[in-house]
């Protein structure tokens, strides 16, 4: 199976993901350590977030509580 990157958005760093979610980067770090929060990808020593996945995570939370 070949994978193309044409449809993949650039990954967000924790600061960018935190800004989108309106939380602090420390909150994201805490969520990661508690295995909560949006899914992330470990790239080397840095967590990265796929924007469509983060958006989907938000929509799932909204559906659960809305």
C-alpha angles and dihedrals in degrees: 000000000000121000123210125200096206093103097038118104119218111272120254121236116225093267092054093046091047090050091052091049093042092234131114123266085242089060090053090049091051091048090052092051090048092044091243132117129049121338116266139188122231109226106184105309095335130088114227129190127216105224096218090050092051090049090050090050090054091049091050091053090048092051091049094051104025 
